[in-house]
Amino acid sequence: MFTPSVRGRALAARGAFVLALCLATSLPVGAVGLPPAVEATHPELDRVGSGVMRWLGFKLYDAALWASARGDAAVDAPHVLSIRYDRAVSRERLVELSLDEIRRLGFDDEALLARWGEALAEVLPAVEAGDTLAGLHRPGQGATFWHQGQACGELRDPELARAFFAIWLDPRTREPRLREQLLGLAEPGR
């Protein structure tokens, strides 16, 4: 029976570490795909940028943006924001967090926000770690959402759709670095 030497085991361990490091760093940040329905109907959309959302050092999700333009112009035409979650989040929590961020962006009509909360609860699913949620925003019209590549709802209110996507893409976002990465204005981070 062959017994590797201490040096041989150290070299093997180092090799395994280098291989793992290469594999980890070769995967693009936010390697999140488009739903097949969007790929088929919107060939003009290109991946603009991607980034990682962290909170207190914990990774929450990878995000990527597809549009026909870069920078602020990306949000003036149809665009897709796709998020792959690293943690499970209930539907109620997604709606609550979305409304909190919309409020922070300056929307303060509580009756309107209550209606928007009901509309978001109809389209946003609960997500598990590894799930992808994608939304196609059609400015001035609304938005369509897919969970794990399957259609899960539509927002027909253009103002709600604009406010929802503003969470990530408005200059007043809570995460300006992620916004820059999504819009292709900064390199993706980890």
Residue pairs with C-beta under 8 A, 6 or more apart in sequence:
4 12
28 50
28 188
29 50
29 51
29 52
29 62
29 188
29 189
29 190
30 50
30 51
30 52
30 62
30 63
30 64
30 84
30 188
31 50
31 62
31 64
32 50
32 62
32 63
32 64
32 82
32 83
32 84
32 132
32 134
33 82
33 132
34 45
34 66
34 80
34 82
34 134
35 82
35 134
35 146
35 149
35 150
35 151
36 149
37 146
37 149
37 151
38 45
38 66
38 80
38 134
38 136
38 146
42 66
42 78
42 80
42 136
44 68
45 66
45 67
45 68
45 78
45 79
45 80
46 66
46 67
46 68
47 64
47 65
47 66
48 65
48 66
48 67
48 69
48 70
48 74
48 79
48 182
48 183
48 184
49 64
49 65
49 70
49 180
49 181
49 182
49 183
49 184
49 185
49 186
49 188
50 62
50 63
50 64
50 65
50 181
50 182
50 188
51 62
51 63
51 177
51 178
51 181
51 182
51 188
51 189
52 59
52 61
52 62
52 63
52 178
52 188
52 189
52 190
53 59
53 60
53 61
53 62
53 63
53 175
53 178
54 60
58 87
59 86
60 85
60 86
60 87
61 83
61 84
61 85
61 86
61 87
62 83
62 84
62 86
63 81
63 82
63 83
63 84
63 168
63 178
63 182
64 81
64 82
64 182
65 74
65 79
65 80
65 81
65 82
65 168
65 169
65 182
65 183
65 184
66 79
66 80
66 82
67 74
67 75
67 77
67 78
67 79
67 80
68 74
68 77
68 78
68 79
69 76
69 77
70 183
70 184
70 185
71 183
71 184
71 185
72 183
74 169
74 183
74 184
75 137
75 139
75 165
75 169
75 183
76 139
77 139
78 136
78 137
78 138
78 139
79 136
79 137
79 165
80 134
80 135
80 136
80 137
81 134
81 135
81 137
81 165
81 168
81 169
81 182
82 132
82 133
82 134
82 135
83 132
83 133
83 134
84 130
84 131
84 132
85 127
85 128
85 129
85 130
85 131
85 132
85 133
86 129
86 130
87 129
88 126
88 127
88 128
88 129
89 97
89 126
89 127
90 126
91 121
91 124
91 125
91 126
92 121
94 120
94 124
94 126
94 127
95 117
95 120
95 121
95 124
98 120
98 124
98 164
98 167
99 113
99 116
99 117
99 120
101 167
101 174
102 113
102 116
102 163
102 164
102 166
102 167
103 113
104 172
104 174
105 163
105 166
105 167
105 170
105 172
105 173
106 172
107 113
107 163
116 157
116 160
116 163
119 155
119 157
119 160
120 155
120 160
120 164
122 153
123 145
123 152
123 153
123 154
123 155
124 133
124 145
124 152
124 153
125 133
125 147
125 152
127 133
127 147
131 147
131 148
132 146
132 147
132 148
132 149
133 145
133 146
133 147
134 145
134 146
135 143
135 144
135 145
135 146
135 164
135 165
136 143
136 144
136 145
137 143
137 161
137 162
137 164
137 165
138 144
138 161
139 158
139 161
139 162
140 158
141 158
141 161
142 154
142 155
142 156
142 157
142 158
142 160
142 161
143 154
143 155
143 161
143 164
143 165
144 151
144 153
144 154
144 155
145 151
145 152
145 153
145 154
145 155
146 152
155 161
155 164
166 172
166 173
167 173
167 174
168 175
168 178
168 179
168 182
169 179
169 182
169 183
170 179
171 179
173 179
177 186
177 189
180 186
181 187
181 188
181 189
